[in-house]
């Protein structure tokens, strides 16, 4: 079952021939025109649906846009608007139920960031005026509805009508919003996104950077139960340094992320397998040894961004996480498969990482 891969081309071929067809075929609900949340690894049968998330639909919209399949991407774009857009209160529902009715109605920044990101890519490749309009509308809503009472750092979640804040600032939605602003700037050429990036980078630098390691923590510094995720250090490294956008340098993040990369590699990457652990404490001790596939892809992408040789790590990644029917979502530190089903959200991680790898 293990796949032999030694370069970016072989990973991209596996993605194109094995991964993407799942989500055009058995992984796609042709009645609702939505991707199932996950499929089994052996026969790609969809897991019984309990919900469909807007974020998953948006990630699939990105994946098929990126692959040049604009016909399928157009179907996903229509489904995103049809099922998840809250016409009454504005913004996007978190999920719909198995029948397509609004289910989890809260408004979360993570979802809204992925709507902007996917719409930016789809608009740029398709020229869709609707996608450009939706991108702009959602960007403006994020600024107005997710801002805290002090007008500063954006909160992570609100109630359906934006009347009650449910969760304060978190690193992960802000990272994906940075990614979304970069994509939107590229698609539109609008300097407003440069300004949004500059503000966001400054707030992240002030609120989330762990001084001793340079790492960007999951919670604001000083919050109880904080953690440092190696995968997110690698992801931020690519977004900030790989993009070359001056907002990150101006906020002082680039130098910190060089430090964070070294810390994450030293403490969070298994030297024998190359597996990336899920989380460290502030001293570098592993507090969650789970190896999730997305963190492995971010390590590959960061290595490529640094110009380091990636052949050996590609081989380790392919042997540990890819197989002839798809991929392994999670392994434990000792190699046991802890999550075998394949979620519809993962192709986004594969596509974005593989695009950065040399042939």
N, C-alpha and C positions, 0 to 999 in steps of 0.2 A: 504493500500500500504506500510505502514511502516514495516520495518523488525526489529525483536527483536534479538539483538546480545549482548552477554555479555563476549565473549572471542575471542581469536585469531582463534580458530578452527572454530567458526561459521562464522567469516568473510571470512576465506579461503574457506569454503564450498560454500558460496554465490558467491565468485569469480569463483570457479571451475565449479559450476553448472549453474550459470546465466550469468556471465560476459564473460568468455572466449568463450563459444559457439557462442556468437554474432559475433565474429570476425573470426570464422571458416565458419560461415554461411552468414546471410544477410549483414554483415558488410564487406564482402570480395568480391571484383570485380573479378569474375572468368575469365573474358575475358582478363583483364590486369594482373591478379595475384598481385593486390595491395589492401591494406585495404582502404576502403572509409575513408574520413576525419572524418565523424560523422554519427550517425544514430539517428532516432527519439526514444523517450523513450517508446512509446506505442507498436508499431509493429516492431520496429527495421529497418524500411525502411531507406535506405541510403539517406542522403541529396544530392540533385543534385550536382555532383562533378564539381568544378571549377579548382581544382588542387589536386595533391598528393604530400606531402612533404617527402623528404628523411628522415627527423627526425622521422616522424610518422611511416614510414616503418621500420626504425631501432628500434624504441621502440617496435613495434609489433614483430620483430625478437627476441628481448630480451624476451618478454612476453611468446612466445611459446617455446623458448629454455628453459626458466626457468620452464615452466610447463611440460617439458619432451616430448613435441610434436615436435620431430626433423623432421618429415616429412613435416609438415606445415612450420616449421622454415627454412628448406632447400629451399622451394619455395620462401619465403620472402628474403632469402639471395641472391638467383639468381635474383630476381626482383630488389633488391637494386643495385646490380652491373649493371644490364641491363639498367635500366632507369636513374640512377642518377650519375653514374661515368662519369666524363668528361675526355674522352680519349685524347683530344687535349691539354688541359691546366693543367690537373691534378686536383685532388680534387673532390668534390661532388657538383652537382647543388643543389640549395635550393629546387626546386620543378619542377614537370612536369605538363603539362596541362591535361585536361580531356581525351585526346587521347594518353597521354604518351610521348609527345614531350617536350624537355626542355622548361621551362616556366620562372621561376625566376632563373636566371643563376648566381647570386652572390654567393660568397663563404663565408659562415659564420662559425665561430668557434663552435657555439652551435651544428650545424648539424654534423660537423666533430668529435666533442667529442662523440656524440651518435653513430656514425659509429664505432669508436674505442670500445666503451662500448659494443655495441651489438655483434661486431665481437669477442671480447674477450670471452664473455659468450658462443657464438655459437661454437667457436673454442675449448674451454675447454670441452664442453659437447659432441661435435660431432667428435672432432679430425680432423676437416677439415683443410687440408694444405692450401687451398685457403683462408680460413678465417684467419689463422695465418699470411699469407703473406699480406693480405689486412690490417690487424691490424698494422703490422709493417710499411707498406708503408704509411698509413694514419698518423701514429704517427710521422714519419720522415717529412712528408709534413707539418704537423702542426708546427713543430719546425722551419722549414725553411721559410714557406710562410706567417705565421701569426705574426712573430716577428716584433716588431717596428724597426724603423731606428736605435735606440740605442741598439738593440739586447735584450731588456728587456721584459717587460710585453707584452703578446700577444694581438693583436688587435682583435676586434669582427667580422669585416667583410671587405671583399675585393671585387673588381670587378671580373668578370668572369675569366680574365687572370692573376689575382693577381697583375695587374699593378697599381691599384689605391686603397688606403685605404678608405673604406666607413664609418667605425665606429671604434673609439678607444676602449680601454679596458673597459669591462663591467664585473660586478660581476658574473652574471648568467652563461655565457659560461665558465668562469674559474672554477666555482663550479662543473659544469658537466664534465669539463676536469679533475678535481681532481678525480671525481668518475670514469672516464674512465681510468686514470692512475692506480688507485687502482685495477680495474678489470683486466687490462692488466698485471700488476705485478703478480696477482694471477694466471692468465691463462698461462703466459709464464715463470715465475720465473726469468725474466730478470731484473737485478739490474739497468738497464738504467731507468726503470720506477720509481725506488726509487729516483734516481737523478732528474728526471723530476718533481716528486712530491715535493722534497725539494726546488727546484728553485721556483716552482709555489706558494708554501705555503709562502715563504719569500716575494714574490712580493705582494701577497694578504695582508699579515700582514702590509706591508709598505704603501700600496696604498688605501685600502678599510676599514680598521678598524676605527670605530668611537670611539674616545678615551673615551668619557663620559659614554658610555653604553657598550662598548665591541662589539657592533654589527658590522656585515659586511654589509656595505652600498651597494646600487645598482650601484652607480657611484663612481668614485674616490673621496675621501674626498676633499671638497672644490668646487666640481662641482655644478652649480646652479640646483635647482630642485631635489636635492638628496632625497632619501627616504630609510626607513628601513623596510624590509618586515619580519614580524614574521616567516612566513613559511620558509624563507631562513635561519633564525637563527637556526631553528629546524633541517633543512636539513644539514647545515654545522656541527651542533652538532653531528649528527649521523656519518657523513663522517669522521670527525676528531677524535672524542673521541670513537665512535663505532668501527672504524677500528683499533684503537690503533697504527696507523702508526707513527713512531717517527718523520717524517717530520713536522707534525703539532705542536707537542710539542716543537720541536726545533725552530720553527718560532714564538713561543709564542702565538699560536692561541688557545690552549686548555683552558687556564685560561680565555682568553677573551670570549670564547664561553660559558663558565659557566656563566659569567656575562651577556652575550647576551641572554641566555636562560631565566634567571630571568627577564630581562627587557621585553622580548617578551611576556612572560606569564603574567606579571603584567599588561602590557598596551595593549597587542594585543589579549588576549583571553577573550571572554565574560564570565563573571562569572556565569551567569544564564543558558547559553546554551552550553558552552564549545566551541563555534564557534570561529575560528581563523580569524582575520581581515587581509585584504590584505596588508595594508601599514600604517606605522606610520611616523611622522616627528621626528626630532632629540630630541624633548622634550617628545616624547611618546604619542603625540596626534594622534588619528586615522584620517588619511587623505583619506583613502579608506576603507570603512567598508564592502566591498564585501567579502563574505566567499567562497573561491574556494576549491573544494574538495581536491586538492593536498596539500594545506596548512594544512588541517585537518589530512591527512595521515602522514605528516611530524611531526606533534605534537605528534601523537600516537607513531611514531617510536622513537622520542627523549625521550618521557616518558619511553618507554621500555628500551632504552639504559641507562637511569639513574637508572633503577631498581625500578621505582615507580609503584605503583598499577595503572593499566590501565583499569580495569573493568568498572568503571563508565564512563570514557571517551569513551570507545568502545560503550557502550549503547547509549550515547548521539550522537556519530557519526553515528551509525546505524540508529537511529530514525530520524536523521536530513538529512542524505545524501544517504541512501540506500533504495531501494524499490524492489518489486518482479520482476520487469523487468530490473533492472539495478541500476543506480545511478543518483543523481542530481549533475550537474556540479558546479553550483553556486547558492548561496542564498544571499540576502541582509541581512544587520544586523538585520532587523526586521523579517526575516524568509521567505520573498517572494522569489519564484523561479525566478531568473533572467537569468538563462541559463539552459534549460531543455534538449537540445540535448546532446548526449553522444559521445565525441570525441574518436578517435582511440588511442590517446596518453595517455589517463588516466589509462588503465590497468597497465602500467609500474609503476605508482605511487601506485596503490593498491597492486601490487605484492611485491614491495620492502618494503612497510610498513608492510604488513601482515606477511612477512617472519621474521620480528623482534619481533613479538608479542608472548607472552607465550600462551600455550594451556589453 
